Amino acid sequence: MNNTTTATPLRQQFIEEAEQRLLTMFNNSKQRIKATDAERFRLQGFMQAGVFLGLSSNSELKQLMEEMHQQVFSMSIRERRLQQEAGRIAEGIDYSLYDQPTYSR
């Protein structure tokens, strides 16, 4: 058996597993379940192993990550990051001073 016949099913299996792991991580994030360091490192290691074994490339995995993120959040990773940063800035402002009527401030 040559490497091309075994590589195709292995490659497909790797891509499907990467998809599933990314979907799980993004769905948990959407439900505000923060991934542990171990979970994130395990996913990164899995993806790096796929690149090392020639089952995928970094650019292909980056594209897969974007697609799975888009599927779960209906926006790109960049768009969501910008939205989160804008939310943090807005949340950081203390408006409690304005809870009192202006004549008593």
Salt bridges, closest charged atoms under 4 A:
GLU17 OE2 - ARG21 NE 2.88
ASP37 OD1 - ARG40 NH2 2.40
GLU60 OE2 - ARG11 NH2 2.58
